[in-house]
């Protein structure tokens, strides 16, 4: 405990991190009184906070709340850190927590929607929704601790953060991109474009990795974390049991994204052959002392490849192949569409991708490829035309004066033939 300049107080302590007994030093300041700093310290140590004495600002509470969220995944923790550091604390950090209102939060989001980011564009609706999600979760924690009574972030109005639909790089869309530089936020290659990319990288050392993503829709962290013990080449299956992520300049191994992400995926004979050759090549080199029981894709030290490296390499290889740009994750989008085009049902695609909900699969990760759309259109037209032909044949073969049955099981209704009565006037 100590006193900084301008009459503010700070505290410093060490907290346990993870299950390996590691420690993390936490240092927080800016408290108006010694009592407020002591309460903040005691909160992190598990004590209750007296709401009558707390003078915590929004920024201080965000720091305190975030330090207690030890169960967050690596990627989620990185995202929360960015949202708190770049958006929430600069706009709301100095406001006393008890004085935070809907209007102040709404003003923050209005500013965020107008100010361009480093890419020259305002934040997307999805990003705005995620920022509010972090703030709502933090304020819900403050409600549970008795610091505030209501959550003002709940009533803020934002644009819809619906997931963008993936579009296909058709020839007209490619021509428009080449002429204007405009590209969709989420796009997938056609069958021919995907085949052209795989043919271009066939001799590259990452060819098996990109083949797994293109055919099976594995996430980049999942494919980077594949180990030989996760694959049974004789049974032609692989199991996704963990993933690799970049965190603070290091590559870390962590659990999959969701429970549904833990899955068993079937391999075709071609993939099995590619993986066998990869394993044989690793055994011949002998410079990897963990082969063939370690990771499939490793750097010179034998560690798993960084997901960021996979993304940069993919972008470079796609440009060299002369193909329209997509993200590495869009190759996963395309795998869903290609699987549907091959005749697989939506449930099969859901299991392959590891989604908890089939709605997510249908709404976000599938695109109607032109060949699939044409096939569906032809099938629909054929169905209608065949039904029309059957109806016409029935009408031609029906005896005169006999109508069709009015309902199932009812006798046919018979009408008298029409007759004309001529009246001759003398």
N, C-alpha and C positions, 0 to 999 in steps of 0.2 A: 504494500500500500504506500502511495506517495502523492505528492502535490506537484502539479505541473504549473507552467506559467499561466497568467490570467486567472488564477484562483480556481482552476479545475483539478479534479482528483482522478487518479488512475489506480488500477490494480494489476497484479501479475501473478499467475499461478501456472502449474503444470497439470494437465489432464491426461488420463490413459487413452491410448489410441489403439484400436484393433485388439486382437487376441494374443498377440506376440509380446505383450508387456511394454510396448513402446509408449513414449510420453511426448506430449505436445505442449509447448509453452504458449499460453494465452495472455495477451497484454491488451487491455482496453482502458480508454481514458475519456476525458471530456465530461466527467460527472461534476455537477455543481457543488455537491457536498460530499464529505467523507462518508456520511451515512448512505448516500445513494451508491457510492462506489462499493461499499461493504455489502449492500444488498445485492448488487449485481454479481459480486464475487460469490456470495453465499448461494445465489440461484444456480450458478454453474456447479456448485458443490452439492446441489440437491435440496437446499433449504427453501422454505416458503418465503415469498416476498410480501411484505406488508404494503397493500395498495395505498394506504394513507400517507406513507412516507416516500413512496417511489417518485422520483423526478426523472424518469428515464425518457430519453428522446427516441424517435423512430429509428434513427441510425444505430443507437446503442442497443435497442431491443433487437433489431435485425442481427447484430453481431452475437448477442447473447443467445438468441433463439437458434441461430445457425450452428453455434458451437455444440449445442445439445443434440443435433441431428446426426448422430453417429452411424445410423443404419442406411444412409443414402448410398446409392451406387456411385461409382467413380464419375461417370458421365453426368449424373444428376447433380452431384456436388459441384462439379465444374460449372454447370449451367447456372446453378443457384448463386455461386460466387460471382459470376459475370453479371447477372441481373442486379444483385445487391450493390456491387461496386460501381457499375456503369450507369445505372438508371435510378434505383430506389434511393440510395443514400445521397447522391448529388441533388435530387429534387426534394426529398422528404426528410433527409437525415437530421436536420436541425430542429424539426418541429417536435414539441413535446408529445409523447404518445397519446396522452389524454385529450390533446387538442386536435388530433387528426380528424378531418371531416371528409365527406364524400366530395365536396367541392374542391378541396386541395388535391385529392387524388385524381379527380377528373382533369384538373388543370395540368397536372403532370403528364397525363396521357395525351392531352391536346398538344402539348409542346413536343412530345416524342413523335407524334404523327406528322408534325411539320418540319422538324429538324432532320436534315439528311444524315445518314450514317457515313462511315468511312467509304462505303461503296457508292455514295452519291444518291442513295434512295432512302426514303423514310422506312421505318421499321414495318415489317409485314404484319397483317392482322394476327397471324399465328404467334409471332414473337410477343406482340402486345398482350395476348391472352396468357402466355406463359409468364410474363412479368407480373401480371395481376395474380396469377395462381400462386406465385411465391409470396407476394404480399398478403394474400388472403390466408395462406397457411401460417405465416408468421403472426398475423393478428388473431387468428383462432387460438394460437398458443398463448397470446396475451390475455384473451378472454378466459382461458382455463386457469390462468394464474391470478385472475381477479384484478388485472391492471386496467382493463376497459370492459365495457358492458356490451357493445355492439361492434360489428365488423363493417366499417364504412366501405371497404373495398368490394363488398358484395353488390353494392348498388351502382357501381360505375358502369357506364355504357361504353362499349367498345365495338368495333367492326367484327363481324363474324370471323372466327379463326378456322373455318373449314379447310380440310386438307385439299390441296390442289389435285385435280384429276390429271393423270399422266396422258400426254398426247403422243402420237406416233410421228416420227420423222418421215412423212410422206414426201414424194418428189416436189409438189407445190410448196410445202412448208420449208423444205431445204432450199429451194430457189429463193423464197422470201427472206430466209435467214442470210443467205449469201449476198443478197442485194441490200438489205437494211441492217443486218447485224442483230436483229430482234430474235430472241429465242424464248421458248416456253420455260417456265420455272421448273417443270417436271416433264421430261420427255423420254421416250424409249425408242430403241432402234427396231426396224423391221427384221424379219427373219434373215433377209439377204444382207442387211447391214451388220447384224450380229455375226453371221457367218464370215463376212469380210474381215471383221475385227479379229476373230479367232484365227483365221488363216494368216493374218498379218503377224500375229504374235506367236505363231506356232513354234518357232525356234527360240523364243524368249524363256528365261528361267521361271517367269511367273505365269507361263501359259497354263499349267495345271490349276493354278489358283483362280485365274479369271474364268476358266472353263467351269469350275465348281460354282462360281457365282452366277454365271450366265445360264447354266442348266438347272441348278438346284435352288437358286435364290438365297444363298447364304449371305448374312450380313458380313461386312468386312472384318469386324472384330471376331466373328465366329470362324471365318475361314482362316484368319491369321492365327487363331488359337487351336487349330486342329492338330492332334497328335496321332502318331501311328497306332497307339493303343486304343484310339477312338474308332478305328476303321477295321472292319473285317472284310478283307478282299475276297475271301472264299464265299462268304455269305452275301457279298455285294451290298453292304450297308455301312453307314457311318453314323456316329452319334454326336450330336452337339451338346456338350456338357458344360462349357465355359466359354469365355471370350477374352480377347486382349484389347486393352484400351490405352490411349496416351494420357498420362497424368503428370503434370509438372515436369515435363521433359523426360519422363521415364515411361517405359512400357510395362504395364501391370496386368496381371491375370485376375479376373473377377468373374462372378457368376453371370449367366446369361441375362438378357434384358428382362424377361418375364419367366414365369413358371412354364408357360406354353412354349418358350423358346428351347427348352430341353426336349429334344426329339430325336427320333431315329429316321434317317432318310435313305431311301433305296438308291443304289448306283446302277447305271447301265453298264453293259459289257465294255463299251468304249472308254468310259471313265475309269473302270477297273484296270484296263490296259495301260492308260496314261499313268495312273498311280503306281502300278507295279514298276513301270520304267523309272519313275521318280525315286522309288525306294531302292531299286537296284543301283541307280546312279549314286545315291547317298552312301550306300554300302561300299561301292568301289572307291569313292574318294578317300574314305577313312579319316578325313580331317574333322568329322563330327563324331565325337566319342559317344554321343547319345543316340546316333542313328542305329537301327530304324525305330527305336521306341520313343524318340523325342518328337519335336514339332516337325510338321511337314515343310514349312517355309521359314527359313532361318537366315540370319545375317552371318557375317564371318565369325562372330563369337559363339554361334550356335543358339542365340536367343531368338525368340519369335520376332517376326518383322513388325515394324510399327504400322498401325493402320493409316497414319498420315502418309507414310512412304508409299503404301499401296495406292492411295488416292492420287498422289502426284505422278506416279509411274503410269497409272491408267490414263490420266489426262494427256500425258505426253504421247503415249502409244496411240491413243485414239486420234490425236491430231496428225501424227505421222501417217496413219492409215487413210487420211483424207475424209474422215467421217464427221457428220454433224456432232456437236458437243453434247454429251450427257455426263452426269455424275456417276461415280462408281456405284452408288446406291441405286441409281436408275437402272443399272444392269440387273439388279434384284427385281425392280418393277417389271422389267422386260421378261424375266424368267417366268413370272406369273402369267403374263399374256401369252407367251410362247407355249406354256403348258396347256392353257385353255385352247389355243389354236390346234394343239396336237390331239384334242379330244378328251382331255382330263376334266373331271367335274370340279366344281368350286370347292367341295369339301377336301378333295385330294390336294388342291393347291394350298388351301388353308393349313393343312397338316405339314406340307412341305416347307412353307414359309415360317411356321411356328407362331401363328396368330391365335390369340385367345378367342377371338370373335370372327365369325364368318362374314359379318357385316363390314369389318375393317378390311378384310380381303377384297370383298366385292366393291367397296366404295373408294378405296385408295390405291391398291396395289395391282389392279387389273385394268388394262386398256383393250379396247376392241381393235385388233389389228385388221387392216383392210381385207385380207384373205378370209378372216373369220367373219367379218361383217357381210361380205359377199356370199359366203356359204350360208349364213343365217337368212339373208334376203331370198336366196334361191329356194331354200327349204320352206320358208313361209309361203312364197308364191306357189310352189309346187303343191303344198298342202291345200291351199285355197282352191287352186285350179282343179285338182283331183276331186275335191269335194263338190265343186260346181258341175264337173262332168258326170259324177254319179247321180246327182240330183236331176240333171237333164235327161239321163237315160231312164230314170224312174218315171219321169213325167211323160216321156215318149211312149213307154210301155204300159201306161195305166189305161184300163178300159174307160170308155166314155161314160160319164155319169157317176163315176166312183171317185170320191174324194179320199184323201189320206186319213188315217186314223186321227181322231181328235185328241186322244190320250192313250197311254199304254194300256193294252188289254181291252179297249173299247171296240165295239163293232164298227165297221166302216159306215160312214154316213152316205146314203144313196139319195140322189136328187132326181127328180123327173126331168127328162129332156125338155128343152124349151120348144114350144110350138107356136106357130104364127097363125093367127086368126084373121082371115081376110073377110071383110064385109063389103059385099057388092051392093052398090046403090043402083036401084032401078032408075 
